[in-house]
Amino acid sequence: MMENIDSWYDKVPVVYTKNLILRPFKQKDLPEVKDVYQDKSLYRFLGRNQNALEQHPEYLFDREVYDPRKENMLRWGIAKSGDDKIIGELMLYDIEGKERCKIGCRVAKRYHSQGVATEANLGLINYFDQKGVFPILQADVMRGHAVSCHTLEKCGFRKTDQLFLGRYYVYLYDYSTHQERKEKGWF
């Protein structure tokens, strides 16, 4: 069944994984969102500085300043199941209907190397598979960011021969391995 993703711009669907909840940001999340956005070391691998939204996460809740439709971007907060505290973010951007988009993930530094990015990405990918959306899922990783490359490969992304803007590796999700991963209990 194909999902109507247009409604996602108003409120992204909630997705549950074993240890995480992928959900819309709420006003009460602002301190945790700031914690994720203010870690300047993350921007080294984005190849840019903080944008206005990252400098002022309160804009997430002001539709006159930040409109997901105009930005062509969807954002999920990554929350821990136990306490529902935000520890990261998943983003879809450059969305082309239900057919193609790019995915990005960032996790607060104190939660690095704990499998959060892997579990969050796989949870969202499994949701897309169930809803029949985004058969082409792309991730761009700045050259030299071995941790992100490793995470994507664990999730089933395959590095292509392409470079985006000459400095980002292009990865595509390999849905041919999806059923096998489901059978192994990955999600």
Secondary structure, DSSP 4 states (H G I P E B T S, - for coil): ----GGGGGTSPPPEE-SSEEEE---GGGHHHHHHHHT-GGGGGGTTS---HHHH-GGGGG-TTT--HHHHTEEEEEEEETTT--EEEEEEEEEEETTTEEEEEEEE-GGGTTTTHHHHHHHHHHHHHHHHT--SEEEEEEETT-HHHHHHHHHHTEEEEEEEETTTEEEEEE-GGGHHHHHHTT--
